[in-house]
Amino acid sequence: MSDVMFTAHATAQGGRNGHVKSDDGLIDLNLVQPGESNEKGSNPEQLFAAGYSACYDGALNLVADKKKKDIDSEITGDVSLLKDPADGGFKVGVVLNVKVKGVSQEEAEELAEEAHKVCPYSKATRGNIDVELNVTAE
């Protein structure tokens, strides 16, 4: 890897019924299987949804700024754990619900598509998982 600008560090133990912690302690969460436990905790899909939403929102605002569009945005990431018929295992799918204030529906859709081209998470997932954009101008 060349030109590394930043590296995040987190350690997981115990898989989906374990624990995850970042090196700075800001993330320090128990992991639980959704629907299988009364314990409070997160899961890999929730953590991925949070990361992807934040990254995509940054890309959307960068694209809008470059196009001199003054927007307010809110991204809700829905990350689903899906059965994978190809190998009998599992895979993930993503729906990014994109709300954009300050532009028309057409402009919001254009900004969202452009952000999807430059967002690092979108680049990482492109061709690997299904990502759907639901764009709403408000």
mmCIF file of the C-alpha atoms, coordinates in Angstrom:
data_MODEL
# 
_entry.id   MODEL 
# 
loop_
_atom_site.group_PDB 
_atom_site.id 
_atom_site.type_symbol 
_atom_site.label_atom_id 
_atom_site.label_alt_id 
_atom_site.label_comp_id 
_atom_site.label_asym_id 
_atom_site.label_entity_id 
_atom_site.label_seq_id 
_atom_site.pdbx_PDB_ins_code 
_atom_site.Cartn_x 
_atom_site.Cartn_y 
_atom_site.Cartn_z 
_atom_site.occupancy 
_atom_site.B_iso_or_equiv 
_atom_site.pdbx_formal_charge 
_atom_site.auth_seq_id 
_atom_site.auth_comp_id 
_atom_site.auth_asym_id 
_atom_site.auth_atom_id 
_atom_site.pdbx_PDB_model_num 
ATOM 1   C CA . MET A 1 1   ? 0.000   0.000   0.000   1.00 0.00 ? 1   MET A CA 1 
ATOM 2   C CA . SER A 1 2   ? 1.409   3.326   -1.014  1.00 0.00 ? 2   SER A CA 1 
ATOM 3   C CA . ASP A 1 3   ? 0.513   6.840   0.084   1.00 0.00 ? 3   ASP A CA 1 
ATOM 4   C CA . VAL A 1 4   ? -1.218  5.770   3.309   1.00 0.00 ? 4   VAL A CA 1 
ATOM 5   C CA . MET A 1 5   ? -2.917  8.830   4.801   1.00 0.00 ? 5   MET A CA 1 
ATOM 6   C CA . PHE A 1 6   ? -4.465  7.214   7.872   1.00 0.00 ? 6   PHE A CA 1 
ATOM 7   C CA . THR A 1 7   ? -4.825  3.763   9.381   1.00 0.00 ? 7   THR A CA 1 
ATOM 8   C CA . ALA A 1 8   ? -7.554  2.805   11.855  1.00 0.00 ? 8   ALA A CA 1 
ATOM 9   C CA . HIS A 1 9   ? -6.975  -0.016  14.312  1.00 0.00 ? 9   HIS A CA 1 
ATOM 10  C CA . ALA A 1 10  ? -9.603  -2.228  15.921  1.00 0.00 ? 10  ALA A CA 1 
ATOM 11  C CA . THR A 1 11  ? -9.405  -5.685  17.434  1.00 0.00 ? 11  THR A CA 1 
ATOM 12  C CA . ALA A 1 12  ? -12.218 -8.223  17.524  1.00 0.00 ? 12  ALA A CA 1 
ATOM 13  C CA . GLN A 1 13  ? -12.332 -11.356 19.654  1.00 0.00 ? 13  GLN A CA 1 
ATOM 14  C CA . GLY A 1 14  ? -15.001 -14.017 19.883  1.00 0.00 ? 14  GLY A CA 1 
ATOM 15  C CA . GLY A 1 15  ? -16.615 -13.420 16.492  1.00 0.00 ? 15  GLY A CA 1 
ATOM 16  C CA . ARG A 1 16  ? -20.267 -12.450 16.407  1.00 0.00 ? 16  ARG A CA 1 
ATOM 17  C CA . ASN A 1 17  ? -20.665 -13.171 20.114  1.00 0.00 ? 17  ASN A CA 1 
ATOM 18  C CA . GLY A 1 18  ? -17.498 -11.410 21.193  1.00 0.00 ? 18  GLY A CA 1 
ATOM 19  C CA . HIS A 1 19  ? -16.094 -7.936  21.601  1.00 0.00 ? 19  HIS A CA 1 
ATOM 20  C CA . VAL A 1 20  ? -14.569 -5.235  19.406  1.00 0.00 ? 20  VAL A CA 1 
ATOM 21  C CA . LYS A 1 21  ? -12.372 -2.367  20.560  1.00 0.00 ? 21  LYS A CA 1 
ATOM 22  C CA . SER A 1 22  ? -10.488 0.384   18.769  1.00 0.00 ? 22  SER A CA 1 
ATOM 23  C CA . ASP A 1 23  ? -6.936  1.165   19.838  1.00 0.00 ? 23  ASP A CA 1 
ATOM 24  C CA . ASP A 1 24  ? -8.022  4.558   21.222  1.00 0.00 ? 24  ASP A CA 1 
ATOM 25  C CA . GLY A 1 25  ? -10.949 3.052   23.161  1.00 0.00 ? 25  GLY A CA 1 
ATOM 26  C CA . LEU A 1 26  ? -13.634 5.113   21.413  1.00 0.00 ? 26  LEU A CA 1 
ATOM 27  C CA . ILE A 1 27  ? -15.157 1.909   20.093  1.00 0.00 ? 27  ILE A CA 1 
ATOM 28  C CA . ASP A 1 28  ? -15.487 -0.628  22.885  1.00 0.00 ? 28  ASP A CA 1 
ATOM 29  C CA . LEU A 1 29  ? -18.504 -2.807  22.174  1.00 0.00 ? 29  LEU A CA 1 
ATOM 30  C CA . ASN A 1 30  ? -19.876 -6.225  22.929  1.00 0.00 ? 30  ASN A CA 1 
ATOM 31  C CA . LEU A 1 31  ? -20.992 -8.098  19.814  1.00 0.00 ? 31  LEU A CA 1 
ATOM 32  C CA . VAL A 1 32  ? -24.227 -10.065 19.835  1.00 0.00 ? 32  VAL A CA 1 
ATOM 33  C CA . GLN A 1 33  ? -26.251 -12.004 17.306  1.00 0.00 ? 33  GLN A CA 1 
ATOM 34  C CA . PRO A 1 34  ? -29.358 -9.927  16.446  1.00 0.00 ? 34  PRO A CA 1 
ATOM 35  C CA . GLY A 1 35  ? -32.489 -11.630 17.728  1.00 0.00 ? 35  GLY A CA 1 
ATOM 36  C CA . GLU A 1 36  ? -30.574 -14.370 19.539  1.00 0.00 ? 36  GLU A CA 1 
ATOM 37  C CA . SER A 1 37  ? -29.722 -12.591 22.769  1.00 0.00 ? 37  SER A CA 1 
ATOM 38  C CA . ASN A 1 38  ? -31.220 -10.240 25.337  1.00 0.00 ? 38  ASN A CA 1 
ATOM 39  C CA . GLU A 1 39  ? -27.780 -8.704  25.829  1.00 0.00 ? 39  GLU A CA 1 
ATOM 40  C CA . LYS A 1 40  ? -27.059 -5.259  24.434  1.00 0.00 ? 40  LYS A CA 1 
ATOM 41  C CA . GLY A 1 41  ? -24.385 -5.085  21.790  1.00 0.00 ? 41  GLY A CA 1 
ATOM 42  C CA . SER A 1 42  ? -23.578 -4.290  18.212  1.00 0.00 ? 42  SER A CA 1 
ATOM 43  C CA . ASN A 1 43  ? -22.841 -6.467  15.196  1.00 0.00 ? 43  ASN A CA 1 
ATOM 44  C CA . PRO A 1 44  ? -20.622 -6.224  12.112  1.00 0.00 ? 44  PRO A CA 1 
ATOM 45  C CA . GLU A 1 45  ? -23.505 -5.062  9.908   1.00 0.00 ? 45  GLU A CA 1 
ATOM 46  C CA . GLN A 1 46  ? -24.350 -2.165  12.242  1.00 0.00 ? 46  GLN A CA 1 
ATOM 47  C CA . LEU A 1 47  ? -20.712 -1.106  12.401  1.00 0.00 ? 47  LEU A CA 1 
ATOM 48  C CA . PHE A 1 48  ? -20.418 -1.299  8.605   1.00 0.00 ? 48  PHE A CA 1 
ATOM 49  C CA . ALA A 1 49  ? -23.626 0.752   8.210   1.00 0.00 ? 49  ALA A CA 1 
ATOM 50  C CA . ALA A 1 50  ? -22.223 3.462   10.473  1.00 0.00 ? 50  ALA A CA 1 
ATOM 51  C CA . GLY A 1 51  ? -18.893 3.582   8.654   1.00 0.00 ? 51  GLY A CA 1 
ATOM 52  C CA . TYR A 1 52  ? -20.369 3.527   5.160   1.00 0.00 ? 52  TYR A CA 1 
ATOM 53  C CA . SER A 1 53  ? -22.958 6.211   5.998   1.00 0.00 ? 53  SER A CA 1 
ATOM 54  C CA . ALA A 1 54  ? -20.308 8.538   7.396   1.00 0.00 ? 54  ALA A CA 1 
ATOM 55  C CA . CYS A 1 55  ? -17.904 7.979   4.506   1.00 0.00 ? 55  CYS A CA 1 
ATOM 56  C CA . TYR A 1 56  ? -20.596 8.408   1.852   1.00 0.00 ? 56  TYR A CA 1 
ATOM 57  C CA . ASP A 1 57  ? -21.900 11.595  3.491   1.00 0.00 ? 57  ASP A CA 1 
ATOM 58  C CA . GLY A 1 58  ? -18.384 13.028  3.384   1.00 0.00 ? 58  GLY A CA 1 
ATOM 59  C CA . ALA A 1 59  ? -18.102 12.163  -0.315  1.00 0.00 ? 59  ALA A CA 1 
ATOM 60  C CA . LEU A 1 60  ? -21.529 13.662  -1.047  1.00 0.00 ? 60  LEU A CA 1 
ATOM 61  C CA . ASN A 1 61  ? -20.612 16.930  0.628   1.00 0.00 ? 61  ASN A CA 1 
ATOM 62  C CA . LEU A 1 62  ? -17.255 17.018  -1.169  1.00 0.00 ? 62  LEU A CA 1 
ATOM 63  C CA . VAL A 1 63  ? -18.972 16.552  -4.537  1.00 0.00 ? 63  VAL A CA 1 
ATOM 64  C CA . ALA A 1 64  ? -21.593 19.204  -3.712  1.00 0.00 ? 64  ALA A CA 1 
ATOM 65  C CA . ASP A 1 65  ? -18.906 21.653  -2.610  1.00 0.00 ? 65  ASP A CA 1 
ATOM 66  C CA . LYS A 1 66  ? -16.948 21.152  -5.843  1.00 0.00 ? 66  LYS A CA 1 
ATOM 67  C CA . LYS A 1 67  ? -20.145 21.854  -7.804  1.00 0.00 ? 67  LYS A CA 1 
ATOM 68  C CA . LYS A 1 68  ? -20.841 24.963  -5.666  1.00 0.00 ? 68  LYS A CA 1 
ATOM 69  C CA . LYS A 1 69  ? -24.056 23.464  -4.258  1.00 0.00 ? 69  LYS A CA 1 
ATOM 70  C CA . ASP A 1 70  ? -25.029 24.418  -0.708  1.00 0.00 ? 70  ASP A CA 1 
ATOM 71  C CA . ILE A 1 71  ? -26.655 21.296  0.735   1.00 0.00 ? 71  ILE A CA 1 
ATOM 72  C CA . ASP A 1 72  ? -27.572 19.664  4.015   1.00 0.00 ? 72  ASP A CA 1 
ATOM 73  C CA . SER A 1 73  ? -27.519 15.888  3.882   1.00 0.00 ? 73  SER A CA 1 
ATOM 74  C CA . GLU A 1 74  ? -28.407 12.871  5.947   1.00 0.00 ? 74  GLU A CA 1 
ATOM 75  C CA . ILE A 1 75  ? -27.418 9.312   5.057   1.00 0.00 ? 75  ILE A CA 1 
ATOM 76  C CA . THR A 1 76  ? -28.966 6.243   6.629   1.00 0.00 ? 76  THR A CA 1 
ATOM 77  C CA . GLY A 1 77  ? -27.214 3.025   5.765   1.00 0.00 ? 77  GLY A CA 1 
ATOM 78  C CA . ASP A 1 78  ? -29.186 -0.207  5.843   1.00 0.00 ? 78  ASP A CA 1 
ATOM 79  C CA . VAL A 1 79  ? -26.821 -3.166  5.784   1.00 0.00 ? 79  VAL A CA 1 
ATOM 80  C CA . SER A 1 80  ? -28.501 -6.553  5.532   1.00 0.00 ? 80  SER A CA 1 
ATOM 81  C CA . LEU A 1 81  ? -27.059 -9.981  6.146   1.00 0.00 ? 81  LEU A CA 1 
ATOM 82  C CA . LEU A 1 82  ? -28.313 -12.151 3.297   1.00 0.00 ? 82  LEU A CA 1 
ATOM 83  C CA . LYS A 1 83  ? -28.182 -15.817 2.415   1.00 0.00 ? 83  LYS A CA 1 
ATOM 84  C CA . ASP A 1 84  ? -25.786 -16.438 -0.459  1.00 0.00 ? 84  ASP A CA 1 
ATOM 85  C CA . PRO A 1 85  ? -27.174 -19.114 -2.789  1.00 0.00 ? 85  PRO A CA 1 
ATOM 86  C CA . ALA A 1 86  ? -23.849 -19.257 -4.653  1.00 0.00 ? 86  ALA A CA 1 
ATOM 87  C CA . ASP A 1 87  ? -22.094 -21.028 -1.782  1.00 0.00 ? 87  ASP A CA 1 
ATOM 88  C CA . GLY A 1 88  ? -24.784 -21.636 0.848   1.00 0.00 ? 88  GLY A CA 1 
ATOM 89  C CA . GLY A 1 89  ? -23.170 -19.060 3.121   1.00 0.00 ? 89  GLY A CA 1 
ATOM 90  C CA . PHE A 1 90  ? -23.886 -15.419 3.731   1.00 0.00 ? 90  PHE A CA 1 
ATOM 91  C CA . LYS A 1 91  ? -23.260 -12.032 2.119   1.00 0.00 ? 91  LYS A CA 1 
ATOM 92  C CA . VAL A 1 92  ? -24.206 -8.432  2.770   1.00 0.00 ? 92  VAL A CA 1 
ATOM 93  C CA . GLY A 1 93  ? -26.259 -5.952  0.799   1.00 0.00 ? 93  GLY A CA 1 
ATOM 94  C CA . VAL A 1 94  ? -26.502 -2.203  1.331   1.00 0.00 ? 94  VAL A CA 1 
ATOM 95  C CA . VAL A 1 95  ? -29.184 0.411   0.820   1.00 0.00 ? 95  VAL A CA 1 
ATOM 96  C CA . LEU A 1 96  ? -28.036 3.998   1.274   1.00 0.00 ? 96  LEU A CA 1 
ATOM 97  C CA . ASN A 1 97  ? -30.991 6.284   1.985   1.00 0.00 ? 97  ASN A CA 1 
ATOM 98  C CA . VAL A 1 98  ? -29.774 9.703   0.892   1.00 0.00 ? 98  VAL A CA 1 
ATOM 99  C CA . LYS A 1 99  ? -31.676 12.838  1.948   1.00 0.00 ? 99  LYS A CA 1 
ATOM 100 C CA . VAL A 1 100 ? -30.465 16.087  0.397   1.00 0.00 ? 100 VAL A CA 1 
ATOM 101 C CA . LYS A 1 101 ? -31.775 19.561  1.195   1.00 0.00 ? 101 LYS A CA 1 
ATOM 102 C CA . GLY A 1 102 ? -31.037 22.569  -0.993  1.00 0.00 ? 102 GLY A CA 1 
ATOM 103 C CA . VAL A 1 103 ? -31.271 21.090  -4.488  1.00 0.00 ? 103 VAL A CA 1 
ATOM 104 C CA . SER A 1 104 ? -33.878 19.607  -6.829  1.00 0.00 ? 104 SER A CA 1 
ATOM 105 C CA . GLN A 1 105 ? -34.576 15.862  -7.018  1.00 0.00 ? 105 GLN A CA 1 
ATOM 106 C CA . GLU A 1 106 ? -32.626 15.643  -10.271 1.00 0.00 ? 106 GLU A CA 1 
ATOM 107 C CA . GLU A 1 107 ? -29.625 17.477  -8.787  1.00 0.00 ? 107 GLU A CA 1 
ATOM 108 C CA . ALA A 1 108 ? -29.775 15.315  -5.648  1.00 0.00 ? 108 ALA A CA 1 
ATOM 109 C CA . GLU A 1 109 ? -29.678 12.169  -7.780  1.00 0.00 ? 109 GLU A CA 1 
ATOM 110 C CA . GLU A 1 110 ? -26.735 13.494  -9.806  1.00 0.00 ? 110 GLU A CA 1 
ATOM 111 C CA . LEU A 1 111 ? -24.796 14.415  -6.654  1.00 0.00 ? 111 LEU A CA 1 
ATOM 112 C CA . ALA A 1 112 ? -25.573 11.016  -5.122  1.00 0.00 ? 112 ALA A CA 1 
ATOM 113 C CA . GLU A 1 113 ? -24.332 9.118   -8.191  1.00 0.00 ? 113 GLU A CA 1 
ATOM 114 C CA . GLU A 1 114 ? -21.154 11.205  -8.315  1.00 0.00 ? 114 GLU A CA 1 
ATOM 115 C CA . ALA A 1 115 ? -20.553 10.625  -4.594  1.00 0.00 ? 115 ALA A CA 1 
ATOM 116 C CA . HIS A 1 116 ? -20.983 6.888   -5.185  1.00 0.00 ? 116 HIS A CA 1 
ATOM 117 C CA . LYS A 1 117 ? -18.127 7.065   -7.707  1.00 0.00 ? 117 LYS A CA 1 
ATOM 118 C CA . VAL A 1 118 ? -15.686 8.745   -5.297  1.00 0.00 ? 118 VAL A CA 1 
ATOM 119 C CA . CYS A 1 119 ? -16.636 7.396   -1.844  1.00 0.00 ? 119 CYS A CA 1 
ATOM 120 C CA . PRO A 1 120 ? -13.880 5.033   -0.615  1.00 0.00 ? 120 PRO A CA 1 
ATOM 121 C CA . TYR A 1 121 ? -16.450 2.573   0.785   1.00 0.00 ? 121 TYR A CA 1 
ATOM 122 C CA . SER A 1 122 ? -18.317 2.583   -2.542  1.00 0.00 ? 122 SER A CA 1 
ATOM 123 C CA . LYS A 1 123 ? -15.049 1.943   -4.356  1.00 0.00 ? 123 LYS A CA 1 
ATOM 124 C CA . ALA A 1 124 ? -14.252 -0.935  -1.990  1.00 0.00 ? 124 ALA A CA 1 
ATOM 125 C CA . THR A 1 125 ? -17.645 -2.581  -2.433  1.00 0.00 ? 125 THR A CA 1 
ATOM 126 C CA . ARG A 1 126 ? -18.139 -1.949  -6.163  1.00 0.00 ? 126 ARG A CA 1 
ATOM 127 C CA . GLY A 1 127 ? -18.573 -5.234  -7.975  1.00 0.00 ? 127 GLY A CA 1 
ATOM 128 C CA . ASN A 1 128 ? -18.534 -7.169  -4.691  1.00 0.00 ? 128 ASN A CA 1 
ATOM 129 C CA . ILE A 1 129 ? -21.879 -6.424  -3.058  1.00 0.00 ? 129 ILE A CA 1 
ATOM 130 C CA . ASP A 1 130 ? -25.168 -4.905  -4.135  1.00 0.00 ? 130 ASP A CA 1 
ATOM 131 C CA . VAL A 1 131 ? -25.455 -1.238  -3.136  1.00 0.00 ? 131 VAL A CA 1 
ATOM 132 C CA . GLU A 1 132 ? -28.706 0.589   -3.825  1.00 0.00 ? 132 GLU A CA 1 
ATOM 133 C CA . LEU A 1 133 ? -29.133 4.367   -3.581  1.00 0.00 ? 133 LEU A CA 1 
ATOM 134 C CA . ASN A 1 134 ? -32.518 5.761   -2.493  1.00 0.00 ? 134 ASN A CA 1 
ATOM 135 C CA . VAL A 1 135 ? -32.267 9.507   -3.061  1.00 0.00 ? 135 VAL A CA 1 
ATOM 136 C CA . THR A 1 136 ? -34.753 12.090  -1.822  1.00 0.00 ? 136 THR A CA 1 
ATOM 137 C CA . ALA A 1 137 ? -34.506 15.843  -2.230  1.00 0.00 ? 137 ALA A CA 1 
ATOM 138 C CA . GLU A 1 138 ? -36.160 17.745  0.593   1.00 0.00 ? 138 GLU A CA 1 
# 
